[in-house]
Amino acid sequence: MKLYNKTKCPDSILRPLLLRAGKSIGANTSGVVVKVTQGQSPRTRGVAYKCFVVYSWHLHGRRKKSRTLLGQQISTNGGFIQISLPGPHPAYDKIVLAQRFYTIMQHEWAHIKQYQSGQHYATPRTVGGRRIAHDLRPAEKDAYKEVMFAKKLDSDDLVLALALYLEENGQIQCLA
């Protein structure tokens, strides 16, 4: 796994957690590019792409000086994942946020497993020109099933380490 960490969270917390999520699904984690960014909301967002080459400006940002690096290509093993860490929020429990991050990461690894095995389904448009709702697409249904029946690896200490990091670095100043 090639990790591009754009957060202040240390790699020693993120890398084992991301690898454990991939191993629990059964995906081949070697060579897959993973970009982790910091979110503003307590919601974790993730997306997985089927690709064999990622251009470096996708990983470093879209500033003008990094666009000069367009020629640099990073080869992948069938996929690219981009996921965001949840932002600090006083109303949410940090353990729930860390567990949700782990579950979303498992979901994205399930998509990478589909890409690597060639089972990814194209989503055709309906008669009206719209796409099927996100949760009703066949690829999403299979990814949800993969997460439900994932191997129960011991990931509690890794999730707890992420929750402790979110607790320590998630202070919010009250405006009142």
C-alpha positions as a Markdown table, in Angstrom:
| # | Residue | x | y | z |
|---|---|---|---|---|
| 1 | Met | 0.0 | 0.0 | 0.0 |
| 2 | Lys | 1.3 | 3.4 | -0.9 |
| 3 | Leu | 0.0 | 5.9 | 1.7 |
| 4 | Tyr | -0.3 | 9.6 | 1.0 |
| 5 | Asn | -1.2 | 11.1 | 4.3 |
| 6 | Lys | -2.5 | 14.7 | 4.1 |
| 7 | Thr | -3.5 | 14.9 | 7.7 |
| 8 | Lys | -1.7 | 15.6 | 11.0 |
| 9 | Cys | -2.4 | 12.1 | 12.1 |
| 10 | Pro | 0.8 | 10.1 | 12.2 |
| 11 | Asp | 1.4 | 7.2 | 9.7 |
| 12 | Ser | 2.0 | 4.9 | 12.6 |
| 13 | Ile | -1.7 | 5.1 | 13.5 |
| 14 | Leu | -3.2 | 5.2 | 10.0 |
| 15 | Arg | -1.1 | 2.6 | 8.1 |
| 16 | Pro | -1.9 | -0.5 | 10.3 |
| 17 | Leu | -5.6 | 0.5 | 10.5 |
| 18 | Leu | -5.8 | 0.8 | 6.7 |
| 19 | Leu | -4.0 | -2.5 | 6.1 |
| 20 | Arg | -6.1 | -4.3 | 8.7 |
| 21 | Ala | -9.3 | -3.1 | 6.9 |
| 22 | Gly | -8.0 | -4.4 | 3.6 |
| 23 | Lys | -6.9 | -7.7 | 5.0 |
| 24 | Ser | -10.3 | -8.2 | 6.7 |
| 25 | Ile | -12.0 | -7.9 | 3.3 |
| 26 | Gly | -9.5 | -10.1 | 1.5 |
| 27 | Ala | -8.2 | -7.5 | -1.0 |
| 28 | Asn | -4.7 | -7.5 | -2.3 |
| 29 | Thr | -3.3 | -4.4 | -0.5 |
| 30 | Ser | 0.1 | -4.2 | -2.1 |
| 31 | Gly | 0.5 | -1.4 | -4.6 |
| 32 | Val | -2.8 | 0.2 | -4.0 |
| 33 | Val | -2.6 | 4.0 | -3.6 |
| 34 | Val | -4.4 | 5.4 | -0.6 |
| 35 | Lys | -4.8 | 9.2 | 0.0 |
| 36 | Val | -6.1 | 10.3 | 3.4 |
| 37 | Thr | -7.3 | 13.8 | 3.8 |
| 38 | Gln | -8.7 | 15.7 | 6.8 |
| 39 | Gly | -12.5 | 16.4 | 6.7 |
| 40 | Gln | -14.3 | 19.4 | 8.2 |
| 41 | Ser | -17.4 | 17.6 | 9.2 |
| 42 | Pro | -17.8 | 14.5 | 11.5 |
| 43 | Arg | -18.8 | 12.5 | 8.4 |
| 44 | Thr | -16.3 | 10.2 | 6.8 |
| 45 | Arg | -16.3 | 10.2 | 3.0 |
| 46 | Gly | -14.5 | 7.7 | 0.8 |
| 47 | Val | -14.2 | 6.9 | -2.9 |
| 48 | Ala | -12.4 | 4.2 | -4.8 |
| 49 | Tyr | -11.3 | 4.3 | -8.4 |
| 50 | Lys | -10.3 | 1.6 | -10.8 |
| 51 | Cys | -7.0 | 2.7 | -12.3 |
| 52 | Phe | -3.5 | 1.5 | -13.0 |
| 53 | Val | -1.7 | 4.9 | -13.0 |
| 54 | Val | -2.3 | 7.9 | -10.8 |
| 55 | Tyr | -0.8 | 11.2 | -11.7 |
| 56 | Ser | 1.1 | 12.9 | -8.9 |
| 57 | Trp | -1.0 | 16.1 | -8.9 |
| 58 | His | -4.0 | 14.1 | -7.8 |
| 59 | Leu | -2.1 | 13.2 | -4.6 |
| 60 | His | -0.5 | 16.5 | -3.8 |
| 61 | Gly | -3.3 | 19.0 | -4.6 |
| 62 | Arg | -4.2 | 21.2 | -7.5 |
| 63 | Arg | -1.9 | 24.2 | -7.0 |
| 64 | Lys | -0.2 | 25.6 | -10.1 |
| 65 | Lys | 3.3 | 24.6 | -9.0 |
| 66 | Ser | 2.2 | 20.9 | -8.5 |
| 67 | Arg | 0.6 | 20.8 | -11.9 |
| 68 | Thr | 4.1 | 21.0 | -13.4 |
| 69 | Leu | 4.5 | 17.4 | -12.1 |
| 70 | Leu | 1.9 | 16.1 | -14.6 |
| 71 | Gly | 4.5 | 13.8 | -16.1 |
| 72 | Gln | 5.1 | 11.9 | -12.9 |
| 73 | Gln | 3.0 | 8.7 | -12.8 |
| 74 | Ile | 2.6 | 6.4 | -9.9 |
| 75 | Ser | 1.6 | 2.9 | -10.8 |
| 76 | Thr | -1.0 | 1.1 | -8.8 |
| 77 | Asn | -2.2 | -2.5 | -8.4 |
| 78 | Gly | -5.7 | -1.9 | -9.7 |
| 79 | Gly | -7.0 | 0.9 | -7.5 |
| 80 | Phe | -6.8 | 4.3 | -5.9 |
| 81 | Ile | -8.7 | 5.1 | -2.6 |
| 82 | Gln | -9.4 | 8.6 | -1.3 |
| 83 | Ile | -10.8 | 8.9 | 2.2 |
| 84 | Ser | -11.3 | 11.7 | 4.7 |
| 85 | Leu | -10.7 | 11.5 | 8.4 |
| 86 | Pro | -13.7 | 12.9 | 10.4 |
| 87 | Gly | -13.4 | 16.4 | 11.6 |
| 88 | Pro | -13.7 | 17.4 | 15.3 |
| 89 | His | -17.2 | 17.8 | 16.7 |
| 90 | Pro | -18.1 | 17.9 | 20.4 |
| 91 | Ala | -21.4 | 16.1 | 20.0 |
| 92 | Tyr | -20.0 | 12.9 | 18.5 |
| 93 | Asp | -18.2 | 10.1 | 20.4 |
| 94 | Lys | -14.7 | 9.7 | 19.1 |
| 95 | Ile | -14.9 | 5.9 | 19.3 |
| 96 | Val | -18.0 | 5.9 | 17.0 |
| 97 | Leu | -16.2 | 8.2 | 14.6 |
| 98 | Ala | -13.1 | 6.0 | 14.5 |
| 99 | Gln | -15.3 | 2.8 | 14.0 |
| 100 | Arg | -17.2 | 4.5 | 11.2 |
| 101 | Phe | -13.9 | 5.4 | 9.5 |
| 102 | Tyr | -12.8 | 1.8 | 9.7 |
| 103 | Thr | -16.1 | 0.6 | 8.3 |
| 104 | Ile | -15.9 | 3.0 | 5.4 |
| 105 | Met | -12.4 | 2.0 | 4.7 |
| 106 | Gln | -13.5 | -1.7 | 4.6 |
| 107 | His | -16.2 | -0.6 | 2.1 |
| 108 | Glu | -13.7 | 1.0 | -0.2 |
| 109 | Trp | -11.3 | -2.0 | 0.0 |
| 110 | Ala | -14.3 | -4.1 | -1.1 |
| 111 | His | -14.5 | -2.0 | -4.2 |
| 112 | Ile | -10.8 | -2.4 | -4.8 |
| 113 | Lys | -11.3 | -6.2 | -4.4 |
| 114 | Gln | -14.0 | -6.0 | -7.1 |
| 115 | Tyr | -11.7 | -4.1 | -9.4 |
| 116 | Gln | -8.8 | -6.5 | -8.9 |
| 117 | Ser | -11.0 | -9.5 | -9.6 |
| 118 | Gly | -12.8 | -7.9 | -12.6 |
| 119 | Gln | -16.3 | -8.1 | -11.0 |
| 120 | His | -17.0 | -4.4 | -11.1 |
| 121 | Tyr | -20.4 | -3.6 | -12.5 |
| 122 | Ala | -21.1 | -0.7 | -14.8 |
| 123 | Thr | -24.1 | 1.4 | -13.7 |
| 124 | Pro | -26.2 | 2.1 | -16.7 |
| 125 | Arg | -28.6 | 5.0 | -16.9 |
| 126 | Thr | -32.4 | 4.3 | -16.7 |
| 127 | Val | -34.9 | 5.2 | -19.3 |
| 128 | Gly | -35.3 | 8.7 | -17.9 |
| 129 | Gly | -31.6 | 9.3 | -18.2 |
| 130 | Arg | -30.8 | 9.1 | -14.4 |
| 131 | Arg | -28.7 | 6.6 | -12.6 |
| 132 | Ile | -29.9 | 4.1 | -10.1 |
| 133 | Ala | -29.8 | 5.4 | -6.5 |
| 134 | His | -26.4 | 4.9 | -4.9 |
| 135 | Asp | -27.4 | 2.2 | -2.4 |
| 136 | Leu | -29.3 | 0.2 | -5.0 |
| 137 | Arg | -26.4 | -0.3 | -7.4 |
| 138 | Pro | -25.2 | -3.9 | -7.7 |
| 139 | Ala | -21.6 | -3.0 | -6.9 |
| 140 | Glu | -22.6 | -1.1 | -3.7 |
| 141 | Lys | -24.8 | -4.0 | -2.6 |
| 142 | Asp | -21.9 | -6.4 | -3.0 |
| 143 | Ala | -19.6 | -4.1 | -1.1 |
| 144 | Tyr | -22.1 | -3.8 | 1.8 |
| 145 | Lys | -22.3 | -7.6 | 1.9 |
| 146 | Glu | -18.5 | -7.9 | 2.0 |
| 147 | Val | -18.3 | -5.5 | 4.9 |
| 148 | Met | -21.0 | -7.5 | 6.8 |
| 149 | Phe | -19.3 | -10.8 | 6.3 |
| 150 | Ala | -15.7 | -9.5 | 6.7 |
| 151 | Lys | -13.2 | -11.5 | 8.7 |
| 152 | Lys | -13.3 | -10.5 | 12.3 |
| 153 | Leu | -9.6 | -9.5 | 12.7 |
| 154 | Asp | -8.5 | -7.9 | 16.0 |
| 155 | Ser | -8.7 | -4.3 | 15.1 |
| 156 | Asp | -10.0 | -2.9 | 18.4 |
| 157 | Asp | -6.7 | -1.5 | 19.6 |
| 158 | Leu | -6.1 | 0.2 | 16.2 |
| 159 | Val | -9.5 | 1.8 | 16.2 |
| 160 | Leu | -9.0 | 2.9 | 19.8 |
| 161 | Ala | -5.6 | 4.5 | 18.9 |
| 162 | Leu | -7.4 | 6.5 | 16.2 |
| 163 | Ala | -10.1 | 7.5 | 18.6 |
| 164 | Leu | -7.5 | 8.6 | 21.1 |
| 165 | Tyr | -5.8 | 10.7 | 18.5 |
| 166 | Leu | -9.2 | 12.3 | 17.5 |
| 167 | Glu | -9.9 | 13.0 | 21.1 |
| 168 | Glu | -6.5 | 14.7 | 21.8 |
| 169 | Asn | -6.4 | 16.8 | 18.6 |
| 170 | Gly | -10.1 | 17.6 | 18.2 |
| 171 | Gln | -10.5 | 20.5 | 20.6 |
| 172 | Ile | -13.2 | 23.0 | 19.5 |
| 173 | Gln | -13.3 | 26.5 | 20.8 |
| 174 | Cys | -16.7 | 27.7 | 21.8 |
| 175 | Leu | -17.8 | 31.0 | 20.3 |
| 176 | Ala | -20.1 | 31.8 | 23.2 |
